[in-house]
């Protein structure tokens, strides 16, 4: 993401203009733009003109429009599935992947021009390398500004390439700071061994499977990129070892020194319980991978969530989750680590968003750690199943005791109000 222009005063009023470059940038914009904000971006609109003779002509015009946001939709194209190589004309080299995510912003036009009337409905289809100007309806808060700063950091991109294998199946994934992208899937039927002919068919199918994995890896995993820190080959059984050995052998035969070195230096073979993309959460907890990726955001998310589950099992009074309970713990300065999903900051109601921003700021002011999870990672989706917010406490708190204290404080407040009313009357 490129920062084109930024003017935000101390009160949070102002605007930021950003230029998205890839899928992760689209995800950042999706998290930044809220209902009620004002967004200006280039778009195409079909307009009608009437000639002097009365005939009507329809044509498309490219123009810049400003909308008051009514709805924001993010979508990521599903990975193709197949058993053969893609069309070479659509090949994506090891240098990276083309943008496949889409961001749609619908709302009413707030700046009239010769082609569009004030108040007309329109949908902006945000494109890569096109400037997007954002003005927040309720001002820029600390969470939104932090995301802008994070989005424009140079050198980001896919940090892990992964193949999650089963017998005849494989999913190719790319993990960046905020997204887990399933770039491609393959499925090859592997017949069982039954007699001499069956064994021959079995071996042919396996060879086809390994060749397909190799070719798909070249297209979908940017193994030559310096930013790629690890290549993970994971499977429930022996498949991962055979795939790794086949790829090393094939790289040697083809004289691909770059791939050979990448597999030697960056590849990890990891056992998982199932050949499913969700297994990546399990993979990221493995000691050898954790050591290599300890500085990455998604690894920190996985470690924090794992710590929370372990604490919940061993000392539940130091592991709280749910908006009300976490807010209680924050009020008492008991939070050591706050785990919160970016989904909560996309709440349609400004008051709800402000509530979570206030919790984050309160926890940070007390020197505690805040981990904002991306719901485009598996760990973020797991946190969303726990209401999207959880906390590891520095000292134990009993939920029932805290709730009883809150009830007593509320009753005492009501009694004081009643006494004040009686005295004034």
C-alpha positions as CSV (number, residue, x, y, z in Angstrom):
1,X,0.0,0.0,0.0
2,X,1.3,3.5,-0.9
3,X,0.4,6.5,1.2
4,X,-0.5,9.2,-1.3
5,X,-1.7,11.9,1.1
6,X,-2.6,12.2,4.7
7,X,-4.1,15.1,6.7
8,X,-5.5,14.2,10.1
9,X,-5.6,16.7,13.0
10,X,-5.4,16.1,16.7
11,X,-9.1,15.6,17.0
12,X,-9.1,12.8,14.3
13,X,-10.7,15.0,11.6
14,X,-9.2,14.8,8.1
15,X,-8.6,12.4,5.3
16,X,-6.1,9.7,4.1
17,X,-5.5,8.8,0.5
18,X,-4.1,5.3,-0.2
19,X,-3.1,3.3,-3.3
20,X,-3.8,-0.4,-2.9
21,X,-1.4,-2.8,-4.7
22,X,-2.4,-6.3,-3.8
23,X,-5.0,-8.5,-2.1
24,X,-3.7,-7.7,1.4
25,X,-4.1,-4.0,0.7
26,X,-7.7,-4.6,-0.3
27,X,-8.2,-6.3,3.1
28,X,-6.7,-3.3,4.9
29,X,-9.1,-0.9,3.0
30,X,-12.0,-3.2,4.0
31,X,-11.1,-2.9,7.6
32,X,-10.6,0.9,7.3
33,X,-13.8,1.9,5.5
34,X,-16.9,2.0,7.7
35,X,-20.6,2.8,7.0
36,X,-21.0,6.6,7.0
37,X,-17.5,7.4,5.9
38,X,-16.8,9.4,2.7
39,X,-14.8,7.6,0.0
40,X,-13.6,9.1,-3.3
41,X,-12.1,6.8,-6.0
42,X,-12.1,6.4,-9.8
43,X,-15.0,4.5,-11.2
44,X,-16.8,3.7,-14.4
45,X,-20.5,4.7,-14.8
46,X,-22.9,4.1,-17.7
47,X,-24.5,7.4,-18.7
48,X,-27.2,8.3,-21.3
49,X,-27.1,11.3,-23.6
50,X,-29.9,12.6,-25.7
51,X,-29.0,14.1,-29.1
52,X,-30.6,17.2,-30.7
53,X,-32.8,14.8,-32.7
54,X,-34.1,13.1,-29.6
55,X,-32.2,9.8,-30.0
56,X,-30.7,8.2,-26.9
57,X,-27.1,7.0,-26.7
58,X,-25.6,5.0,-23.8
59,X,-21.9,4.9,-23.1
60,X,-19.4,4.3,-20.2
61,X,-17.5,7.2,-18.6
62,X,-14.6,7.0,-16.3
63,X,-14.8,9.6,-13.5
64,X,-14.0,10.2,-9.9
65,X,-16.9,10.0,-7.4
66,X,-17.3,10.6,-3.7
67,X,-19.8,8.4,-1.9
68,X,-21.2,8.3,1.6
69,X,-20.6,4.7,2.4
70,X,-23.7,2.5,2.9
71,X,-22.1,-0.9,2.6
72,X,-18.7,-2.4,2.0
73,X,-18.1,-5.9,0.6
74,X,-14.8,-7.8,0.4
75,X,-14.4,-11.0,-1.7
76,X,-11.5,-13.2,-2.5
77,X,-11.6,-15.4,-5.6
78,X,-11.7,-19.1,-4.8
79,X,-8.7,-21.1,-5.7
80,X,-9.0,-23.2,-8.9
81,X,-9.0,-26.9,-8.7
82,X,-7.6,-29.3,-11.3
83,X,-5.1,-31.9,-12.2
84,X,-3.2,-30.2,-15.0
85,X,-1.2,-27.0,-15.5
86,X,-3.0,-23.8,-16.1
87,X,-3.0,-21.9,-19.4
88,X,0.6,-20.6,-19.8
89,X,-0.8,-17.2,-20.8
90,X,-2.3,-16.9,-17.3
91,X,0.9,-18.2,-15.6
92,X,1.9,-16.5,-12.3
93,X,5.6,-16.7,-11.9
94,X,7.5,-17.2,-8.8
95,X,7.9,-13.5,-8.4
96,X,4.4,-13.2,-6.9
97,X,0.6,-13.5,-7.5
98,X,-1.8,-11.2,-9.3
99,X,-4.5,-9.5,-7.2
100,X,-7.6,-11.6,-7.0
101,X,-9.5,-9.8,-4.2
102,X,-12.3,-7.5,-4.9
103,X,-13.7,-4.6,-2.8
104,X,-17.1,-3.1,-3.5
105,X,-18.2,0.2,-1.8
106,X,-21.9,1.1,-2.2
107,X,-23.5,4.4,-1.3
108,X,-25.0,7.7,-2.3
109,X,-23.0,10.2,-4.4
110,X,-22.2,13.3,-2.4
111,X,-20.4,15.4,-5.0
112,X,-22.5,16.2,-8.1
113,X,-21.0,16.4,-11.6
114,X,-22.3,16.6,-15.2
115,X,-22.8,12.8,-15.3
116,X,-24.1,11.9,-11.9
117,X,-26.8,13.6,-9.8
118,X,-26.3,14.4,-6.1
119,X,-27.8,11.5,-4.0
120,X,-27.7,8.9,-6.8
121,X,-26.7,5.4,-5.8
122,X,-23.4,4.0,-7.1
123,X,-21.0,1.1,-6.3
124,X,-17.3,1.8,-6.4
125,X,-15.3,-1.3,-7.5
126,X,-11.9,-0.5,-6.0
127,X,-9.0,-1.4,-8.3
128,X,-5.3,-2.1,-7.6
129,X,-3.1,0.9,-8.2
130,X,-6.0,3.4,-8.1
131,X,-6.1,6.0,-5.4
132,X,-8.8,5.8,-2.7
133,X,-9.4,8.9,-0.5
134,X,-11.1,8.2,2.9
135,X,-12.6,10.6,5.3
136,X,-14.0,9.1,8.5
137,X,-17.5,10.1,9.6
138,X,-16.6,9.9,13.3
139,X,-12.9,10.8,12.9
140,X,-9.8,8.7,12.8
141,X,-9.3,6.7,16.0
142,X,-6.1,5.1,17.2
143,X,-6.9,1.6,15.8
144,X,-7.6,3.0,12.3
145,X,-4.5,5.1,12.2
146,X,-2.4,2.1,13.4
147,X,-3.7,0.1,10.5
148,X,-2.8,2.8,8.0
149,X,0.8,2.8,9.4
150,X,0.9,-1.0,9.3
151,X,-0.5,-1.1,5.7
152,X,2.1,1.2,4.3
153,X,5.2,-0.6,5.7
154,X,7.5,-1.6,2.9
155,X,8.7,-5.1,2.2
156,X,5.5,-7.0,3.1
157,X,4.1,-9.9,1.1
158,X,3.8,-13.6,1.4
159,X,6.1,-14.8,4.2
160,X,5.2,-18.5,4.1
161,X,4.3,-20.8,1.3
162,X,2.6,-24.1,2.3
163,X,1.5,-27.3,0.7
164,X,-1.1,-29.3,2.7
165,X,-1.1,-32.7,1.2
166,X,-3.3,-35.8,1.4
167,X,-3.2,-38.9,-0.8
168,X,-3.9,-37.4,-4.2
169,X,-4.9,-34.0,-2.9
170,X,-3.0,-30.8,-2.2
171,X,-3.8,-27.2,-1.3
172,X,-1.2,-24.5,-2.0
173,X,-1.4,-21.6,0.5
174,X,0.3,-18.3,0.9
175,X,0.4,-16.7,4.4
176,X,1.1,-13.0,4.7
177,X,0.8,-10.7,7.7
178,X,-3.0,-10.5,7.4
179,X,-4.2,-13.1,5.0
180,X,-4.1,-16.9,4.4
181,X,-4.7,-17.3,0.6
182,X,-5.5,-20.7,-0.9
183,X,-3.8,-20.0,-4.2
184,X,-4.6,-23.4,-5.8
185,X,-5.9,-26.9,-5.2
186,X,-5.3,-30.1,-7.0
187,X,-6.9,-33.5,-6.9
188,X,-5.6,-36.7,-8.6
189,X,-7.3,-40.0,-8.3
190,X,-5.0,-42.6,-6.9
191,X,-6.3,-46.2,-7.5
192,X,-5.5,-48.8,-4.9
193,X,-3.1,-51.6,-5.6
194,X,-4.8,-54.8,-6.7
195,X,-2.6,-57.3,-8.6
196,X,0.2,-56.4,-11.0
197,X,-1.9,-54.2,-13.2
198,X,-3.3,-52.4,-10.2
199,X,0.1,-51.7,-8.8
200,X,1.2,-50.3,-12.1
201,X,-1.8,-47.9,-12.3
202,X,-1.2,-46.9,-8.7
203,X,2.5,-46.0,-9.4
204,X,1.5,-44.0,-12.6
205,X,-1.1,-42.1,-10.7
206,X,1.4,-41.2,-7.9
207,X,3.9,-40.0,-10.5
208,X,1.2,-37.8,-12.1
209,X,0.3,-36.5,-8.6
210,X,3.9,-35.5,-7.8
211,X,4.5,-34.0,-11.2
212,X,1.3,-31.9,-10.8
213,X,2.4,-30.7,-7.3
214,X,5.8,-29.7,-8.7
215,X,4.3,-27.8,-11.6
216,X,1.7,-26.1,-9.4
217,X,4.4,-25.1,-6.9
218,X,6.3,-23.3,-9.6
219,X,3.3,-21.3,-10.6
220,X,1.8,-20.5,-7.2
221,X,4.5,-20.3,-4.6
222,X,7.0,-17.3,-4.9
223,X,9.9,-19.4,-3.7
224,X,12.5,-17.0,-5.1
225,X,11.2,-13.9,-3.2
226,X,13.4,-12.8,-0.4
227,X,10.3,-12.1,1.8
228,X,9.4,-15.8,1.7
229,X,10.8,-17.1,5.0
230,X,9.6,-20.7,5.0
231,X,8.1,-23.4,2.8
232,X,6.0,-25.8,4.7
233,X,5.1,-29.3,3.3
234,X,2.5,-30.8,5.7
235,X,0.5,-34.1,5.6
236,X,-1.0,-36.6,8.0
237,X,1.3,-39.4,6.8
238,X,4.3,-40.2,4.5
239,X,3.1,-37.9,1.7
240,X,5.1,-34.9,2.9
241,X,8.4,-36.7,2.8
242,X,7.9,-38.2,-0.6
243,X,6.7,-34.8,-2.1
244,X,9.8,-33.1,-0.6
245,X,12.2,-35.7,-2.0
246,X,10.5,-35.7,-5.4
247,X,10.7,-31.9,-5.7
248,X,14.4,-31.9,-4.7
249,X,15.1,-34.6,-7.3
250,X,13.1,-32.9,-10.0
251,X,14.8,-29.5,-9.3
252,X,18.2,-31.2,-9.7
253,X,17.1,-32.8,-13.0
254,X,15.8,-29.6,-14.4
255,X,18.8,-27.6,-13.2
256,X,16.6,-25.3,-11.1
257,X,19.2,-24.2,-8.5
258,X,17.0,-21.5,-7.0
259,X,14.3,-24.0,-6.2
260,X,16.8,-26.5,-4.9
261,X,18.3,-24.0,-2.6
262,X,14.9,-22.8,-1.4
263,X,13.9,-26.3,-0.5
264,X,17.1,-27.0,1.3
265,X,17.2,-23.7,3.2
266,X,13.5,-22.9,3.8
267,X,11.5,-26.2,3.7
268,X,10.0,-27.8,6.7
269,X,8.2,-31.2,6.7
270,X,5.5,-31.2,9.4
271,X,3.1,-33.8,10.5
272,X,-0.6,-32.8,10.8
273,X,-3.7,-34.7,11.8
274,X,-5.7,-33.9,8.6
275,X,-5.0,-32.9,5.0
276,X,-7.0,-29.7,5.4
277,X,-6.1,-26.0,5.2
278,X,-7.3,-25.6,8.8
279,X,-4.2,-27.7,9.7
280,X,-2.0,-24.7,9.1
281,X,-2.9,-23.5,12.6
282,X,-1.5,-26.8,13.9
283,X,1.6,-26.4,11.7
284,X,2.4,-22.9,13.0
285,X,2.6,-24.2,16.5
286,X,5.3,-26.7,15.7
287,X,8.6,-25.7,17.4
288,X,10.8,-25.7,14.3
289,X,8.3,-23.5,12.4
290,X,7.7,-21.2,15.4
291,X,11.4,-20.6,15.8
292,X,11.7,-19.5,12.1
293,X,8.6,-17.4,12.1
294,X,8.5,-16.0,15.6
295,X,8.6,-12.3,14.4
296,X,5.7,-12.6,12.0
297,X,2.3,-11.3,12.9
298,X,0.3,-14.5,12.1
299,X,2.8,-16.6,14.2
300,X,2.3,-14.3,17.2
301,X,-1.5,-14.7,16.8
302,X,-1.2,-18.5,16.8
303,X,1.1,-18.4,19.9
304,X,-1.2,-16.0,21.8
305,X,-4.3,-18.1,21.0
306,X,-2.4,-21.3,22.1
307,X,-1.4,-19.6,25.3
308,X,-5.0,-18.6,25.9
309,X,-6.4,-22.1,25.4
310,X,-3.7,-23.6,27.7
311,X,-4.5,-21.0,30.4
312,X,-8.2,-21.7,30.0
313,X,-7.6,-25.4,30.7
314,X,-5.2,-24.9,33.6
315,X,-6.5,-21.7,35.4
316,X,-9.8,-20.4,34.0
317,X,-9.8,-17.4,36.3
318,X,-6.9,-16.0,34.3
319,X,-8.4,-16.6,30.9
320,X,-11.5,-14.6,30.1
321,X,-13.5,-14.1,26.9
322,X,-16.6,-12.2,25.8
323,X,-17.1,-8.4,25.5
324,X,-18.5,-7.8,29.0
325,X,-16.1,-10.0,30.9
326,X,-13.0,-8.6,29.1
327,X,-14.3,-5.1,29.7
328,X,-14.6,-5.9,33.4
329,X,-11.0,-7.2,33.4
330,X,-9.8,-4.1,31.6
331,X,-11.5,-1.8,34.1
332,X,-9.6,-3.6,36.9
333,X,-6.2,-3.4,35.1
334,X,-5.9,-7.2,35.1
335,X,-5.2,-7.8,31.4
336,X,-1.7,-8.9,30.5
337,X,-2.5,-9.8,26.8
338,X,-5.6,-8.8,24.9
339,X,-6.7,-10.9,22.0
340,X,-9.1,-9.1,19.7
341,X,-10.4,-9.8,16.1
342,X,-10.4,-7.1,13.4
343,X,-14.0,-8.2,12.7
344,X,-15.1,-6.3,15.8
345,X,-13.8,-3.0,14.4
346,X,-16.0,-3.4,11.4
347,X,-19.2,-3.1,13.4
348,X,-21.8,-1.2,11.6
349,X,-22.8,0.7,14.7
350,X,-20.2,3.5,15.6
351,X,-20.9,3.1,19.3
352,X,-19.9,-0.6,19.2
353,X,-16.6,0.1,17.3
354,X,-15.8,2.9,19.8
355,X,-16.4,0.5,22.7
356,X,-13.7,-1.9,21.4
357,X,-11.3,0.9,20.5
358,X,-11.7,2.2,24.1
359,X,-10.8,-1.3,25.5
360,X,-7.7,-1.5,23.3
361,X,-6.5,2.0,24.3
362,X,-7.2,1.3,28.0
363,X,-5.2,-1.9,27.9
364,X,-2.3,-0.3,26.0
365,X,-2.2,2.6,28.4
366,X,-1.5,0.1,31.2
367,X,1.4,-1.3,29.3
368,X,-0.3,-4.6,28.4
369,X,0.1,-6.4,25.0
370,X,-2.6,-6.1,22.4
371,X,-2.8,-8.7,19.6
372,X,-5.2,-7.8,16.8
373,X,-6.1,-11.0,14.9
374,X,-6.9,-11.0,11.2
375,X,-10.1,-12.9,10.5
376,X,-8.5,-13.9,7.2
377,X,-6.2,-16.2,9.2
378,X,-7.4,-19.5,10.7
379,X,-6.4,-18.3,14.2
380,X,-8.6,-15.2,13.7
381,X,-11.5,-17.4,12.7
382,X,-11.0,-19.5,15.8
383,X,-11.0,-16.3,18.0
384,X,-14.2,-15.2,16.3
385,X,-15.8,-18.4,17.5
386,X,-15.0,-17.2,21.1
387,X,-16.9,-13.9,20.5
388,X,-13.8,-12.3,18.9
389,X,-12.3,-11.0,22.1
390,X,-10.4,-12.7,24.9
391,X,-7.7,-11.9,27.5
392,X,-4.9,-13.5,29.5
393,X,-5.0,-11.9,33.0
394,X,-2.0,-11.1,35.1
395,X,-3.8,-12.2,38.2
396,X,-6.9,-14.4,38.7
397,X,-10.4,-12.9,38.8
398,X,-13.5,-14.8,39.6
399,X,-16.3,-14.0,37.1
400,X,-19.1,-14.5,39.5
401,X,-17.4,-12.3,42.2
402,X,-16.8,-9.5,39.6
403,X,-20.4,-9.7,38.4
404,X,-21.7,-9.6,42.0
405,X,-19.5,-6.5,42.6
406,X,-20.9,-4.9,39.5
407,X,-24.5,-5.6,40.6
408,X,-23.8,-4.2,44.1
409,X,-22.2,-1.0,42.6
410,X,-25.2,-0.6,40.3
411,X,-27.7,-1.0,43.2
412,X,-25.7,1.5,45.3
413,X,-25.7,4.0,42.4
414,X,-29.5,3.7,42.1
415,X,-30.0,4.2,45.8
416,X,-27.9,7.3,45.8
417,X,-29.8,8.6,42.8
418,X,-33.1,7.9,44.7
419,X,-31.9,9.7,47.8
420,X,-30.7,12.7,45.7
421,X,-34.2,12.9,44.1
422,X,-36.0,12.7,47.5
423,X,-33.7,15.4,48.9
424,X,-34.3,17.7,45.9
425,X,-38.1,17.2,46.1
